[in-house]
Amino acid sequence: MAVEFYNVKKKAKVNIDASKINKVEYKKETAKGESIRYAFKAVDDDGTKLTKFCSKADYDKF
């Protein structure tokens, strides 16, 4: 399964293989409590770091 990212240097969408993708949670304290954002991180073949934010459902399914 590949995930589609947008590479800013190439100005194009790229597909990254699932074995090269890491799941990341960004936690932040807010006035209403803790906020969590879910994302996928990867590195493209030219060295560009890629991040794609996703829903909790997609995060858990991956």
N, CA, C and O atoms as CSV, one atom per row, in Angstrom:
chain,resi,resn,atom,element,x,y,z
A,1,MET,N,N,0.844,-1.181,0.000
A,1,MET,CA,C,0.000,0.000,0.000
A,1,MET,C,C,0.882,1.234,0.000
A,1,MET,O,O,1.766,1.363,0.846
A,2,ALA,N,N,0.658,2.128,-0.920
A,2,ALA,CA,C,1.422,3.363,-1.007
A,2,ALA,C,C,0.548,4.530,-0.566
A,2,ALA,O,O,-0.672,4.505,-0.723
A,3,VAL,N,N,1.191,5.544,-0.015
A,3,VAL,CA,C,0.490,6.754,0.418
A,3,VAL,C,C,0.980,7.904,-0.454
A,3,VAL,O,O,2.171,8.006,-0.750
A,4,GLU,N,N,0.064,8.761,-0.861
A,4,GLU,CA,C,0.393,9.885,-1.724
A,4,GLU,C,C,0.737,11.110,-0.888
A,4,GLU,O,O,-0.050,11.526,-0.038
A,5,PHE,N,N,1.910,11.687,-1.126
A,5,PHE,CA,C,2.380,12.902,-0.474
A,5,PHE,C,C,2.572,13.969,-1.551
A,5,PHE,O,O,2.634,13.659,-2.741
A,6,TYR,N,N,2.668,15.241,-1.118
A,6,TYR,CA,C,3.010,16.317,-2.043
A,6,TYR,C,C,4.434,16.749,-1.749
A,6,TYR,O,O,4.737,17.169,-0.632
A,7,ASN,N,N,5.315,16.651,-2.743
A,7,ASN,CA,C,6.707,17.062,-2.600
A,7,ASN,C,C,6.834,18.515,-3.040
A,7,ASN,O,O,6.594,18.833,-4.205
A,8,VAL,N,N,7.208,19.392,-2.125
A,8,VAL,CA,C,7.269,20.827,-2.399
A,8,VAL,C,C,8.418,21.155,-3.355
A,8,VAL,O,O,8.275,22.029,-4.211
A,9,LYS,N,N,9.555,20.466,-3.220
A,9,LYS,CA,C,10.687,20.732,-4.112
A,9,LYS,C,C,10.366,20.353,-5.554
A,9,LYS,O,O,10.683,21.099,-6.480
A,10,LYS,N,N,9.738,19.198,-5.744
A,10,LYS,CA,C,9.395,18.736,-7.088
A,10,LYS,C,C,8.119,19.387,-7.618
A,10,LYS,O,O,7.863,19.362,-8.822
A,11,LYS,N,N,7.321,19.969,-6.725
A,11,LYS,CA,C,6.009,20.539,-7.051
A,11,LYS,C,C,5.134,19.485,-7.729
A,11,LYS,O,O,4.495,19.739,-8.750
A,12,ALA,N,N,5.130,18.293,-7.125
A,12,ALA,CA,C,4.363,17.187,-7.687
A,12,ALA,C,C,3.991,16.216,-6.575
A,12,ALA,O,O,4.612,16.197,-5.512
A,13,LYS,N,N,2.963,15.408,-6.842
A,13,LYS,CA,C,2.568,14.371,-5.906
A,13,LYS,C,C,3.447,13.148,-6.126
A,13,LYS,O,O,3.758,12.792,-7.262
A,14,VAL,N,N,3.844,12.507,-5.030
A,14,VAL,CA,C,4.675,11.307,-5.100
A,14,VAL,C,C,4.037,10.214,-4.255
A,14,VAL,O,O,3.394,10.499,-3.244
A,15,ASN,N,N,4.213,8.976,-4.663
A,15,ASN,CA,C,3.728,7.828,-3.905
A,15,ASN,C,C,4.899,7.198,-3.160
A,15,ASN,O,O,5.936,6.902,-3.753
A,16,ILE,N,N,4.723,6.997,-1.857
A,16,ILE,CA,C,5.751,6.410,-1.007
A,16,ILE,C,C,5.245,5.063,-0.506
A,16,ILE,O,O,4.098,4.950,-0.074
A,17,ASP,N,N,6.088,4.053,-0.563
A,17,ASP,CA,C,5.724,2.719,-0.114
A,17,ASP,C,C,5.475,2.716,1.396
A,17,ASP,O,O,6.130,3.446,2.141
A,18,ALA,N,N,4.536,1.898,1.836
A,18,ALA,CA,C,4.130,1.859,3.247
A,18,ALA,C,C,5.269,1.470,4.174
A,18,ALA,O,O,5.271,1.869,5.338
A,19,SER,N,N,6.235,0.705,3.692
A,19,SER,CA,C,7.345,0.280,4.555
A,19,SER,C,C,8.270,1.440,4.926
A,19,SER,O,O,9.049,1.321,5.872
A,20,LYS,N,N,8.201,2.553,4.204
A,20,LYS,CA,C,9.066,3.716,4.459
A,20,LYS,C,C,8.358,4.831,5.215
A,20,LYS,O,O,8.909,5.921,5.371
A,21,ILE,N,N,7.130,4.568,5.689
A,21,ILE,CA,C,6.326,5.605,6.336
A,21,ILE,C,C,6.254,5.365,7.835
A,21,ILE,O,O,6.085,4.231,8.283
A,22,ASN,N,N,6.382,6.438,8.608
A,22,ASN,CA,C,6.248,6.397,10.065
A,22,ASN,C,C,4.968,7.110,10.469
A,22,ASN,O,O,4.589,8.114,9.866
A,23,LYS,N,N,4.303,6.584,11.498
A,23,LYS,CA,C,3.125,7.238,12.054
A,23,LYS,C,C,3.584,8.158,13.189
A,23,LYS,O,O,4.435,7.784,13.997
A,24,VAL,N,N,3.005,9.375,13.240
A,24,VAL,CA,C,3.405,10.361,14.235
A,24,VAL,C,C,2.164,10.992,14.851
A,24,VAL,O,O,1.187,11.265,14.154
A,25,GLU,N,N,2.205,11.226,16.173
A,25,GLU,CA,C,1.152,11.967,16.871
A,25,GLU,C,C,1.750,13.275,17.376
A,25,GLU,O,O,2.783,13.276,18.047
A,26,TYR,N,N,1.102,14.376,17.054
A,26,TYR,CA,C,1.507,15.687,17.551
A,26,TYR,C,C,0.547,16.070,18.671
A,26,TYR,O,O,-0.635,16.305,18.422
A,27,LYS,N,N,1.054,16.133,19.918
A,27,LYS,CA,C,0.218,16.467,21.070
A,27,LYS,C,C,0.509,17.902,21.499
A,27,LYS,O,O,1.655,18.351,21.507
A,28,LYS,N,N,-0.584,18.620,21.861
A,28,LYS,CA,C,-0.460,20.027,22.228
A,28,LYS,C,C,-1.460,20.326,23.335
A,28,LYS,O,O,-2.618,19.917,23.251
A,29,GLU,N,N,-1.027,21.027,24.358
A,29,GLU,CA,C,-1.916,21.448,25.444
A,29,GLU,C,C,-2.629,22.724,25.027
A,29,GLU,O,O,-1.994,23.697,24.621
A,30,THR,N,N,-3.957,22.713,25.129
A,30,THR,CA,C,-4.760,23.890,24.825
A,30,THR,C,C,-5.577,24.252,26.064
A,30,THR,O,O,-5.538,23.547,27.072
A,31,ALA,N,N,-6.306,25.341,25.978
A,31,ALA,CA,C,-7.139,25.766,27.094
A,31,ALA,C,C,-8.247,24.750,27.375
A,31,ALA,O,O,-8.687,24.620,28.517
A,32,LYS,N,N,-8.699,24.033,26.351
A,32,LYS,CA,C,-9.765,23.047,26.498
A,32,LYS,C,C,-9.246,21.655,26.832
A,32,LYS,O,O,-10.039,20.733,27.026
A,33,GLY,N,N,-7.960,21.491,26.900
A,33,GLY,CA,C,-7.376,20.181,27.183
A,33,GLY,C,C,-6.291,19.850,26.179
A,33,GLY,O,O,-5.683,20.743,25.589
A,34,GLU,N,N,-6.053,18.563,25.986
A,34,GLU,CA,C,-4.998,18.147,25.079
A,34,GLU,C,C,-5.551,17.942,23.666
A,34,GLU,O,O,-6.606,17.335,23.481
A,35,SER,N,N,-4.828,18.453,22.684
A,35,SER,CA,C,-5.196,18.309,21.284
A,35,SER,C,C,-4.189,17.375,20.617
A,35,SER,O,O,-2.982,17.517,20.814
A,36,ILE,N,N,-4.680,16.425,19.831
A,36,ILE,CA,C,-3.805,15.469,19.146
A,36,ILE,C,C,-4.078,15.540,17.650
A,36,ILE,O,O,-5.228,15.465,17.217
A,37,ARG,N,N,-3.006,15.686,16.858
A,37,ARG,CA,C,-3.098,15.628,15.399
A,37,ARG,C,C,-2.316,14.412,14.938
A,37,ARG,O,O,-1.259,14.104,15.489
A,38,TYR,N,N,-2.822,13.731,13.946
A,38,TYR,CA,C,-2.215,12.505,13.445
A,38,TYR,C,C,-1.616,12.762,12.070
A,38,TYR,O,O,-2.185,13.497,11.263
A,39,ALA,N,N,-0.440,12.141,11.804
A,39,ALA,CA,C,0.239,12.380,10.529
A,39,ALA,C,C,1.074,11.174,10.132
A,39,ALA,O,O,1.409,10.319,10.952
A,40,PHE,N,N,1.396,11.135,8.844
A,40,PHE,CA,C,2.355,10.181,8.294
A,40,PHE,C,C,3.587,10.968,7.879
A,40,PHE,O,O,3.470,12.052,7.308
A,41,LYS,N,N,4.785,10.423,8.167
A,41,LYS,CA,C,6.032,11.084,7.787
A,41,LYS,C,C,6.860,10.118,6.959
A,41,LYS,O,O,6.857,8.910,7.197
A,42,ALA,N,N,7.579,10.679,5.969
A,42,ALA,CA,C,8.443,9.877,5.112
A,42,ALA,C,C,9.529,10.782,4.529
A,42,ALA,O,O,9.486,12.002,4.684
A,43,VAL,N,N,10.507,10.161,3.854
A,43,VAL,CA,C,11.568,10.888,3.164
A,43,VAL,C,C,11.559,10.427,1.714
A,43,VAL,O,O,11.585,9.228,1.439
A,44,ASP,N,N,11.522,11.392,0.777
A,44,ASP,CA,C,11.504,11.070,-0.647
A,44,ASP,C,C,12.904,10.676,-1.117
A,44,ASP,O,O,13.872,10.829,-0.373
A,45,ASP,N,N,13.015,10.173,-2.336
A,45,ASP,CA,C,14.300,9.724,-2.858
A,45,ASP,C,C,15.302,10.858,-3.039
A,45,ASP,O,O,16.505,10.599,-3.069
A,46,ASP,N,N,14.849,12.108,-3.161
A,46,ASP,CA,C,15.762,13.245,-3.273
A,46,ASP,C,C,16.097,13.852,-1.908
A,46,ASP,O,O,16.774,14.878,-1.849
A,47,GLY,N,N,15.636,13.239,-0.807
A,47,GLY,CA,C,15.957,13.696,0.530
A,47,GLY,C,C,14.947,14.641,1.149
A,47,GLY,O,O,15.136,15.080,2.283
A,48,THR,N,N,13.889,14.963,0.442
A,48,THR,CA,C,12.864,15.862,0.953
A,48,THR,C,C,12.038,15.164,2.022
A,48,THR,O,O,11.555,14.051,1.818
A,49,LYS,N,N,11.879,15.828,3.166
A,49,LYS,CA,C,11.046,15.292,4.236
A,49,LYS,C,C,9.590,15.592,3.913
A,49,LYS,O,O,9.239,16.724,3.582
A,50,LEU,N,N,8.746,14.570,4.012
A,50,LEU,CA,C,7.345,14.692,3.652
A,50,LEU,C,C,6.469,14.439,4.869
A,50,LEU,O,O,6.754,13.548,5.669
A,51,THR,N,N,5.408,15.219,5.009
A,51,THR,CA,C,4.433,15.043,6.083
A,51,THR,C,C,3.039,15.152,5.493
A,51,THR,O,O,2.758,16.032,4.679
A,52,LYS,N,N,2.165,14.238,5.920
A,52,LYS,CA,C,0.775,14.286,5.485
A,52,LYS,C,C,-0.103,14.075,6.710
A,52,LYS,O,O,-0.043,13.025,7.350
A,53,PHE,N,N,-0.921,15.075,7.034
A,53,PHE,CA,C,-1.841,14.954,8.157
A,53,PHE,C,C,-3.038,14.115,7.731
A,53,PHE,O,O,-3.463,14.156,6.576
A,54,CYS,N,N,-3.574,13.355,8.680
A,54,CYS,CA,C,-4.671,12.436,8.356
A,54,CYS,C,C,-5.646,12.371,9.526
A,54,CYS,O,O,-5.409,12.943,10.590
A,55,SER,N,N,-6.736,11.668,9.303
A,55,SER,CA,C,-7.732,11.487,10.362
A,55,SER,C,C,-7.294,10.355,11.297
A,55,SER,O,O,-6.413,9.562,10.962
A,56,LYS,N,N,-7.919,10.295,12.466
A,56,LYS,CA,C,-7.606,9.227,13.415
A,56,LYS,C,C,-7.968,7.871,12.833
A,56,LYS,O,O,-7.270,6.889,13.084
A,57,ALA,N,N,-9.050,7.796,12.058
A,57,ALA,CA,C,-9.469,6.535,11.444
A,57,ALA,C,C,-8.415,6.026,10.465
A,57,ALA,O,O,-8.083,4.841,10.475
A,58,ASP,N,N,-7.880,6.923,9.609
A,58,ASP,CA,C,-6.832,6.518,8.685
A,58,ASP,C,C,-5.554,6.126,9.425
A,58,ASP,O,O,-4.870,5.176,9.044
A,59,TYR,N,N,-5.238,6.875,10.494
A,59,TYR,CA,C,-4.064,6.600,11.307
A,59,TYR,C,C,-4.144,5.207,11.922
A,59,TYR,O,O,-3.174,4.451,11.885
A,60,ASP,N,N,-5.305,4.868,12.488
A,60,ASP,CA,C,-5.490,3.569,13.122
A,60,ASP,C,C,-5.521,2.439,12.093
A,60,ASP,O,O,-5.020,1.348,12.365
A,61,LYS,N,N,-6.100,2.684,10.921
A,61,LYS,CA,C,-6.203,1.667,9.878
A,61,LYS,C,C,-4.832,1.327,9.299
A,61,LYS,O,O,-4.591,0.186,8.905
A,62,PHE,N,N,-3.937,2.306,9.245
A,62,PHE,CA,C,-2.612,2.119,8.672
A,62,PHE,C,C,-1.786,1.261,9.601
A,62,PHE,O,O,-0.624,0.976,9.309
